Amino acid sequence: MRAIFGRKVTNLTELKELTEQAIKSGQRGQSYCVIKEVLLEDDEFHSFAKDFFNDQAWITKEDGGVIEQREVRCIRVINQDTDEKVLVNNEGYTYPRYTAIETLVVSE
């Protein structure tokens, strides 16, 4: 599976716009693997999605990065009410440094 990750994207609205533009321009995205899942209630998910620069208690500095197979290690954040999904690669930080929309996955 592949996804288009954006670096230091402000919020979910911006991520959706950037992802759509990237797909239109032919970008294929990066391979990724999910190392853990976080299930959030709708209000928690919207709070998370409106400001990706906020530190999150469920992100540890050990999460994220890239493994030898060139796959991005990421956290799948799921809105339990809508099933909307955001992938997070924190690259050693405690906020979502790189984000992608899993529902707009680009096939290999």
MIKELUM-515358 format. One record per residue (C-alpha): residue in three letters; x, y, z negated. Coordinates in steps of 0.05 Angstrom, whole numbers, plus 5000, padded with zeros to 4 digits. Example, Ala and Ser with C-alpha at 12.3 -4.5 7.8 and 13.67 -1.06 7.14 Angstrom:
BEGIN
ALA524649104844/SER527349794857/
***
This chain:
BEGIN
MET500050005000/ARG502250715015/ALA500251394988/ILE502252105003/PHE505252414940/GLY505653154930/ARG510953474885/LYS508753964831/VAL501654024858/THR497454474814/ASN490854094811/LEU486353584845/THR483254084894/GLU490154274920/LEU492253544923/LYS486253364966/GLU487753945014/LEU495153765020/THR493553025030/GLU488553165085/GLN493553615120/ALA499053095113/ILE494652545143/LYS492652995201/SER500053125215/GLY501452385217/GLN505052275151/ARG505051555129/GLY506551635055/GLN510851215008/SER509950504984/TYR508050474911/CYS506849994854/VAL502250124794/ILE505650014727/LYS499550194684/GLU492550454688/VAL489250994648/LEU481651014645/LEU478751704629/GLU471551924617/ASP468952434667/ASP470353044624/GLU477352804607/PHE478752654680/HIS476553354701/SER480753664647/PHE486753274672/ALA485153424745/LYS484454184737/ASP491754274714/PHE496953754732/PHE502354154696/ASN499553974627/ASP503353444588/GLN499352814578/ALA499852364517/TRP499151744560/ILE505351914602/THR512051694573/LYS518851894599/GLU520051164619/ASP514151164668/GLY515251344741/GLY521251334786/VAL522950914846/ILE524950174843/GLU530249834886/GLN525049634939/ARG523850394949/GLU516950344918/VAL514450914874/ARG512750684803/CYS506351034784/ILE500551074736/ARG493550984764/VAL488851484730/ILE481551284739/ASN475251684727/GLN470851154695/ASP464451494717/THR466151634791/ASP471851134803/GLU476051694832/LYS483451524827/VAL489751934823/LEU496751634824/VAL501951964780/ASN509551904785/ASN512352324729/GLU519852214745/GLY521752224671/TYR517352814651/THR511052794609/TYR506653134661/PRO504452894731/ARG510553144771/TYR508452764834/THR501152604848/ALA497352234903/ILE490052064917/GLU489151314919/THR482551344957/LEU486251675015/VAL491451125019/VAL495151095085/SER495850385111/GLU502650115132/
***
